[in-house]
Amino acid sequence: MHARALAACIRKETLLVCRDWHGLLLLFAMPLAFILIMSLALQEQFAARAGFKLQVLAIDRDQSESSRALLAEIDASGAFTVHRLPSLPEAERIVELVRGDRYAFAVDISPKFGERVSHSPNDTEGPLLHVHVAADTSKQTEAVFLALLRESLGRRWTEGLVATLLAGNPTLAGSLPADPQWLQHGLRVHYAYRSADKEVIPSSVQQSVPAWLVFAAFFIVVPLSNTLIRERQQGTLLRLRSTNLGSPALLAGKLIPYFFLNQAQVALMLLVGCFVVPWVGGDRLQINGSFAMLAIMSASLSLAALGLALLIAVVSKTTEQATLLGGTGNIILAAVGGIMVPRFVMPPAMQSLAHLSPMSWGLEGFLNVLLRGEGFVAIAPYAGALAAFGTLAIVLAGWLQQRRID
């Protein structure tokens, strides 16, 4: 009996969703337009950080005058701030640090840097510098940073050449190349978002799809609140309460169709990024992580969005009030959570506040999968926070709804 009643509730809710064309257009057409417009508009210009100093992690394994001068020049450039590590972590630890959202680059200075750069280094000894690039660093920013490093290497080489000439050692000076081509190979670039079998190049679509995907999921508040408030006004909820189906089953029957609607949103956004954006001239979305991790993030995000939507629907008295409260709240959460405004351009206080937005949790979780190719350990904090937020909101909404009926 309960299974049949639950199936009837799910069927009823599904029919209401399918008939709400305005709500479906808002859920699907709006994020599609955002992805297409923002991906194309920001192509080749994404993550331009003019006026903001990027954080650079420095590991100095040489501790020479030349290595210190190199880091001082980076710090004095006006575009970068160098953070020197007191210890010398292994390469895996460097990648882990850069994969976070704090550092744009990590510079690993090789041992004997000062000695080698001043005397035409031998390629067989390996590069002078290892540069690790973060996932959200644009190619333009990367090019500027690498040019700065090569300029500094060239300056170190020139200083060594001049010192050799002044020391009166023409034999050694003659062995130095007049045009230091080795500068092109003096540093090696690594990407913190490279997986074992593929490499993802950061682009506007890699950031636009996760951002607007998260944003769109929370707009489930519009169709859900419309149907719930209409049922409340028409007395449908009271008639449903007269059945043997309990409140948890009633809530499940209402939320399950919207859960699958959210999953359809996620799938469609990913397909648009993979096929439609490149078809109209943009970059192609590359999925670096596993589909299982995407499914976990998608389910957690949906639970959070449904919980917030249900809570707004319960506390609102009219559909207009729910639409205004839900729409305004979503925009505020998106602005605070780094969906509309990149978090790195925010002042420190706003960056701390951004971590309180559930949209920020969803964005970071999807970026960990799509850009960084991370596994369950990396996404678990974000997925867990979303699931806990959604569960708490659903329980609170159910309690408020029960009090209103009683």
C-alpha positions in Angstrom: 0.0 0.0 0.0 2.7 2.4 1.0 4.8 1.6 -2.1 1.8 2.3 -4.4 1.0 5.5 -2.6 4.6 6.6 -2.9 4.6 5.8 -6.6 1.4 7.8 -7.0 3.0 10.8 -5.3 6.1 10.5 -7.5 3.9 10.3 -10.7 1.8 13.3 -9.6 4.9 15.4 -8.9 6.5 14.3 -12.2 3.4 15.4 -14.2 3.4 18.8 -12.4 7.1 19.3 -13.2 6.5 18.5 -16.9 3.6 20.9 -17.1 5.6 23.8 -15.6 7.3 25.0 -18.8 8.4 28.3 -17.3 10.2 26.5 -14.5 11.8 24.0 -16.9 13.0 26.9 -19.2 14.5 28.6 -16.2 16.3 25.4 -15.1 17.7 24.5 -18.5 17.7 27.5 -20.9 19.3 29.9 -18.4 22.4 27.9 -17.5 22.8 26.9 -21.1 22.9 30.5 -22.1 25.3 31.4 -19.3 27.7 28.6 -20.3 27.7 29.5 -24.0 28.0 33.3 -23.5 30.6 33.2 -20.7 32.7 30.5 -22.3 32.9 32.4 -25.6 33.2 35.8 -24.1 36.1 34.8 -21.7 38.0 32.7 -24.2 41.7 33.5 -24.3 41.0 36.1 -21.6 40.0 33.9 -18.7 41.4 34.5 -15.2 43.1 37.8 -16.1 44.3 39.0 -12.8 45.5 42.5 -13.5 45.9 44.5 -10.4 46.0 41.4 -8.1 49.1 39.8 -6.8 49.2 36.0 -7.4 50.7 33.8 -4.7 53.8 31.9 -5.6 55.2 29.1 -3.5 59.0 28.9 -3.6 61.3 26.0 -2.6 64.9 27.1 -2.7 67.1 24.0 -2.7 70.2 26.1 -3.4 70.1 28.9 -0.9 72.7 30.8 -3.0 72.9 34.5 -3.8 71.6 33.8 -7.3 68.5 31.9 -6.1 67.7 34.6 -3.6 68.0 37.2 -6.2 65.7 35.3 -8.5 63.0 35.1 -5.8 63.5 38.8 -5.0 62.9 39.7 -8.6 59.7 37.7 -8.7 58.5 39.4 -5.5 59.4 42.9 -6.8 57.6 42.4 -10.1 54.4 43.8 -8.7 52.3 40.9 -9.9 53.4 38.1 -7.7 54.0 37.5 -4.0 56.5 34.8 -3.0 56.0 32.5 -0.1 59.2 30.7 0.8 58.9 27.3 2.4 61.3 26.7 5.3 61.6 23.0 4.5 62.1 21.1 1.3 59.1 18.9 0.6 59.1 16.3 -2.1 57.5 16.9 -5.5 54.3 15.2 -4.5 53.9 17.6 -1.6 54.5 20.5 -3.9 51.7 19.3 -6.3 49.4 18.9 -3.3 49.9 22.5 -2.2 49.5 24.0 -5.7 46.3 22.0 -6.2 44.7 24.0 -3.5 43.1 27.4 -4.3 45.9 29.6 -2.7 48.9 29.3 -5.0 49.0 30.1 -8.7 52.6 28.7 -9.2 55.3 26.8 -7.3 58.9 27.3 -8.2 61.3 24.6 -7.2 64.9 25.8 -7.5 67.4 23.0 -8.2 70.5 22.5 -6.1 73.7 24.3 -7.3 71.4 26.7 -9.2 73.8 29.7 -8.7 76.9 27.7 -9.9 75.1 26.2 -12.9 73.3 29.3 -14.2 76.6 31.3 -14.2 78.5 28.8 -16.3 76.3 27.6 -19.2 74.5 24.7 -17.5 74.6 21.3 -19.0 71.2 19.9 -20.1 72.1 16.5 -18.9 72.1 17.7 -15.3 68.4 18.6 -15.5 66.5 21.9 -15.5 67.4 24.8 -13.3 63.9 25.4 -12.3 60.7 23.2 -11.9 57.6 25.3 -12.3 54.3 23.8 -11.1 51.1 25.5 -12.5 47.8 25.5 -10.6 44.6 24.4 -12.3 42.9 27.8 -12.3 45.9 29.7 -13.7 45.2 31.0 -17.3 47.6 30.4 -20.1 48.2 34.2 -20.4 49.2 34.4 -16.7 51.4 31.3 -17.2 53.2 32.9 -20.2 53.9 36.1 -18.3 55.3 34.2 -15.3 57.5 32.0 -17.4 58.8 35.1 -19.3 59.7 36.7 -16.0 61.6 33.6 -14.9 63.5 33.4 -18.3 64.4 37.0 -18.0 65.7 36.5 -14.6 67.7 33.4 -15.7 69.2 35.5 -18.5 70.2 38.2 -16.1 71.9 35.6 -13.9 73.7 34.2 -16.9 74.8 37.7 -18.0 76.1 38.6 -14.6 78.1 35.3 -14.6 79.5 36.2 -18.0 80.5 39.7 -17.0 82.1 38.4 -13.8 84.1 35.8 -15.8 85.4 38.5 -18.2 86.3 40.8 -15.4 88.2 38.0 -13.7 90.3 37.8 -16.9 89.5 34.2 -17.9 88.9 34.5 -21.7 89.0 30.7 -22.1 86.0 30.1 -19.9 84.3 33.2 -21.3 84.7 31.9 -24.8 83.0 28.6 -23.9 79.8 30.5 -22.9 77.2 30.8 -25.7 76.7 34.3 -27.1 73.0 33.6 -27.4 71.9 31.5 -24.4 69.4 29.1 -26.1 69.5 27.0 -23.0 67.1 29.5 -21.4 64.3 27.8 -23.3 65.2 24.5 -21.6 66.4 25.9 -18.3 63.0 25.4 -16.7 60.5 22.6 -16.8 56.8 23.2 -16.5 54.5 20.8 -14.6 50.7 21.0 -14.3 49.2 20.3 -11.0 46.0 19.1 -12.8 47.7 16.4 -14.9 46.4 12.9 -14.4 48.2 9.7 -15.2 46.8 9.3 -18.7 45.7 12.8 -19.8 46.3 16.5 -19.4 43.7 19.2 -19.0 44.6 22.6 -20.3 42.7 25.3 -18.3 40.2 27.3 -20.3 37.1 29.4 -19.8 34.8 26.4 -20.3 36.6 24.4 -17.6 35.5 27.0 -15.1 32.2 28.1 -16.7 30.5 24.7 -16.8 31.1 23.8 -13.1 30.2 27.3 -11.9 26.9 27.7 -13.8 26.1 24.0 -13.3 26.1 24.6 -9.5 24.2 27.9 -9.9 21.5 26.3 -12.0 21.0 23.4 -9.7 19.8 25.7 -6.9 17.2 27.3 -9.1 15.1 24.1 -8.5 13.5 26.3 -5.8 11.2 27.9 -8.5 9.3 24.9 -9.7 9.4 23.1 -6.4 8.1 26.0 -4.4 5.4 26.7 -7.0 3.9 23.2 -6.8 4.2 23.0 -3.0 2.5 26.4 -2.4 -0.2 25.7 -4.9 -0.9 22.3 -3.2 -1.0 24.1 0.1 -3.4 26.8 -1.1 -5.7 24.2 -2.9 -5.8 21.9 0.1 -4.1 19.1 -1.7 -1.6 18.6 1.1 -4.3 18.2 3.6 -6.0 15.5 1.5 -2.7 13.7 1.1 -2.3 13.8 4.9 -5.5 11.9 5.2 -3.9 8.8 3.6 -1.8 6.4 5.5 1.4 7.8 3.9 3.6 9.5 6.5 5.3 12.8 6.2 8.7 11.3 5.3 7.2 9.4 2.4 5.2 12.5 1.3 8.5 14.5 1.2 10.3 11.7 -0.6 7.5 11.5 -3.2 7.9 15.2 -3.8 11.7 15.4 -3.9 12.6 12.3 -5.9 11.4 13.7 -9.3 13.3 17.0 -8.7 16.4 15.0 -7.7 16.4 13.3 -11.1 15.6 16.7 -12.7 18.8 18.0 -11.2 20.8 15.0 -12.5 19.4 15.8 -16.0 20.6 19.3 -15.6 24.1 18.2 -14.6 24.3 15.7 -17.6 23.1 18.4 -20.0 25.5 21.0 -18.8 28.4 18.6 -19.2 27.3 17.6 -22.7 27.0 21.2 -23.7 30.5 21.8 -22.5 31.9 18.8 -24.3 30.1 19.1 -27.6 28.1 22.4 -28.1 30.7 24.9 -26.9 33.5 23.6 -29.2 30.9 23.4 -32.1 30.3 27.1 -31.8 34.0 27.9 -31.7 34.9 27.6 -28.0 37.1 25.3 -26.0 36.0 21.7 -25.3 35.3 20.7 -21.7 37.6 17.9 -20.7 36.5 15.6 -17.9 39.7 14.7 -16.0 38.2 12.8 -13.1 36.0 9.7 -12.9 32.3 9.6 -13.6 31.7 8.0 -10.2 33.2 11.1 -8.4 31.0 13.3 -10.7 27.9 11.3 -9.6 28.8 11.7 -5.9 29.2 15.5 -6.3 26.0 15.7 -8.4 23.9 13.8 -5.9 25.3 15.8 -3.0 24.7 19.1 -4.8 21.2 18.1 -5.6 20.5 17.2 -2.0 21.7 20.6 -0.8 19.7 22.4 -3.5 16.5 20.5 -2.8 16.9 21.1 0.9 17.2 24.8 0.5 14.4 24.9 -2.0 12.1 23.0 0.2 12.9 25.2 3.2 12.1 28.3 1.2 8.9 26.8 -0.2 7.7 26.0 3.3 8.4 29.4 4.9 7.0 31.3 1.9 3.3 32.1 1.8 3.0 32.8 -1.9 4.7 31.7 -5.1 5.8 35.3 -5.7 7.4 35.4 -2.3 9.2 32.1 -2.9 10.4 33.2 -6.3 11.8 36.4 -5.0 13.4 34.9 -1.9 14.8 31.9 -3.8 16.1 34.0 -6.8 17.6 36.7 -4.6 19.1 34.1 -2.2 20.6 32.1 -5.0 22.2 35.2 -6.6 23.7 36.2 -3.2 25.0 32.7 -2.6 26.5 32.7 -6.1 28.2 36.1 -5.7 29.6 35.2 -2.3 30.6 31.7 -3.3 32.8 32.6 -6.2 30.3 31.7 -9.0 29.9 35.2 -10.4 33.0 36.8 -8.9 36.2 34.8 -8.8 37.3 34.2 -5.3 40.9 35.3 -5.9 39.8 38.9 -6.6 37.9 39.2 -3.3 39.5 40.8 -0.2 40.6 38.3 2.5 37.4 38.8 4.5 35.2 38.0 1.6 37.3 35.0 0.7 36.7 33.6 4.2 33.0 34.4 3.9 32.9 32.5 0.5 33.6 29.2 2.3 30.2 29.5 4.0 28.3 29.4 0.8 27.1 25.9 -0.3 27.6 27.0 -3.9 31.3 27.4 -3.0 31.4 23.8 -1.7 29.8 22.5 -4.9 32.1 24.5 -7.2 35.3 23.4 -5.4 34.1 19.8 -5.5 33.4 19.8 -9.2 36.6 21.6 -10.0 38.5 18.9 -8.0 36.9 16.3 -10.3 36.9 18.1 -13.7 40.2 20.0 -13.5 42.3 18.3 -10.9 41.2 14.7 -11.5 40.9 14.1 -7.7 39.4 11.1 -6.1 37.0 10.5 -3.2 39.3 11.8 -0.5 39.6 15.2 -2.1 35.8 15.7 -2.7 34.6 14.1 0.5 34.7 17.3 2.5 32.7 19.2 -0.1 30.2 16.4 -0.8 29.8 15.8 2.9 29.1 19.4 3.6 26.5 19.6 0.9 24.8 16.5 2.0 24.7 17.6 5.6 23.4 21.0 4.7 20.7 19.5 2.5 19.7 16.9 5.1 19.4 19.6 7.8 17.4 21.9 5.6 15.0 19.0 4.7 14.5 18.0 8.3 13.9 21.6 9.3 11.4 22.1 6.4 9.6 18.9 7.3 9.3 20.0 11.0 8.0 23.5 10.0 5.5 21.9 7.5 4.3 19.5 10.2 3.7 22.3 12.6 1.8 24.3 10.0 -0.5 21.4 9.2 -1.1 20.5 12.9 
